Amino acid sequence: PPTLLEAAKAAAEKAAQQAMGGAAAGGAAAGGSAALAAAQAAAMRAAALAAAFSHGGGAPAAAALATAAAQQGQQQRNTGFEAEMEINDFPQNARWKVTHKGFQAEITELTGAAVTTKGIFVKSGEPPEGERKLFLLIEAPTESQVRRAKQEIRRVIEEHVEKAMRRDTGAGGRYTIV
């Protein structure tokens, strides 16, 4: 029977192969290389954790290694680019469109940037203590991906604001006064 270390190494190799297969199948798809790197890093951390546990260090050594791995993972996440777009004061239909999961998935597919909805909607005034007005957090490995995502989101918001303004002015309404 394989030892814990051998099983962890085998699992790490399998995860790396699966990630490589997914990246190869995705071709030049955005995020393929990032997913591969993340899978390899996770697999290596798992193997190191298993090694620390199996080589007599026991739970304390494994816990220390897990803490170090988590800190390293946090540092890796902070190496990308990010931007925020406040959307709280736009019309409801524009806010709904850009916070919808389907739209955010399209942006990720188109630009490679991840979009996350954060904050709370505030009708008027300031948000409660410790809260922020509704906004989008845009994160990507490169600055150009963030810029492209912001441009696309801004375009969609402008379209919906324009529609709302036309609807509110009554232009082309249902009734006319003779």
N, C-alpha and C positions, 0 to 999 in steps of 0.2 A: 504494500500500500504506500502511496506517495506521502511524503511528509507535508506539513502545513506550508513550508517554504516552497516546495516543489509545486504544490497545488496553486499557490498564489502566483508563482512565476508563469505557470501554464495559463492561468486566468488572465494575467497581464498580456501575455503574447496573443491570446485569443482576442482580447479587447482591441489590441493594436491592429491585428489583422482585419477585424470587423470594421474598424475605423478607416483603415486604408481602403478596404473594399467599398465602403460608403463614399469615401472621397473620390475614388476612381469612378464609381458609378455616377457621381454628381458632376464629374469633369471639372469645369472651371466654375462651378456654382459657388456663389458667395458663401463664405463660411466653411467650405469644405476643409481647407487647411487648418482653420481655427478649431474645427471639431476634432480633427485628427490630433492636433497638438494637445488639446484638452484631454482626449481619451488616453493618449500616451502618458501624459503627466499623471492622470488619475491611476492608471495601471501601475506606473512606477511607484507611486505613493503606497498603493495597496501591497505591492511586493515588499517594499521596505518595511511597512508596518508588520506584515506577517513575519519577516525576517527578524525584526526586533523582538517580537513576541516569542518566536520559536527558539531563539538563541539564548534563552535563560534570562532575558531581561524581564519577562513576564508583563503583567498589565501596566506597571509604572513606566517601563521603557516604551511600551506601545502607546500609552497615553501621551507621553512627552513627544514622541514622533508624530502622533496625530495632530497635536497642537502646532508643532512646527510646520507640518504639511498644510494645515488650515491657514496659517499666517502666510505661507508662500503662495497659496491659492488666492488669498486676498490681494497680495501684491501683484500677481499676474492680472487680476481683474482690473486693477487700477491703472494699467498701462495704456488703455485705450483712450478714445476721445469721447466727449459727451457734450450735450447742449440741452437746454431747457426751453420750452415754448409754453408760455402761459396761455391757456385757452378758456379760462373761466368766464370772460366777458363777451365771448362770441355767442351768436344765436344758438338756440338749443339744437337745431338740426345739424349745424356745423360741429358742435361739441360731440354730438352723438356719433357722427360719421367718423371723426378722427380718434374716438376712444373705442370704437367697435373693433373686436378682435380680428375680424376678417380683413378690415382695412389695414390694421397694424401688421398683419401677416403679409399682406401685399407689399407694404413698404419694406419689410425685412427681405422679402424675396427680390424686390426691385433694386434695393440699394445695399443690402447686407447689414443695415443698421437695425438694432433692436429698439422698439418703441414701447415704453411703459407708461401707463396712466398713473399719476400720483396726485396727492392733495385731495381737497374736497370742494364741491361746488358751493359758492357763496353768492347768494342772491344780490346783496348789496352790502357795502361796508367792508370791514376787515374780518378775516377768518378768526375763529376762536383761538385762544392761547395755545401755542404749540402746533398749530395746523397751518397749512399753506393753501392758497387758492389752487383750483384745478390746473394742472399743467402736464405736459408730456416730457418725459425724459428720453432723450435719443442717445444711444450708445453704439459705438462702432470701433473697429480696430484702426481705421484711418479717418483723418479729418475730412477728406473728400466724401466719404460715405455719409458722414453726419451732415455735411452741407447739402448733399443730394436729397437726403431724407427730409431735411427742413424745407427745402424748396418744394418738394412734392406735397408735403403736409400744408404748407402755406398756400399752394395753388388750390388744393381742395377746399381749404377754409374760405379762400376768396370766392370761389364758385358758389359755395353755400351762402355766404354773406350776401352776395349779389342777388341770388334767388330770393332770399328773405327780404331784401330791400324792395325788389320788384313786387313781391306779394304784399308788402305793407303799404306801398304807395297807391295801390289800387289800379295801377295802369293795366288796361286791358281787362277791366272788371266784368262781372256778369251782367250788370244793369247799366243802362245809360239814361240820363235825364234829358227829355226832349223839350 
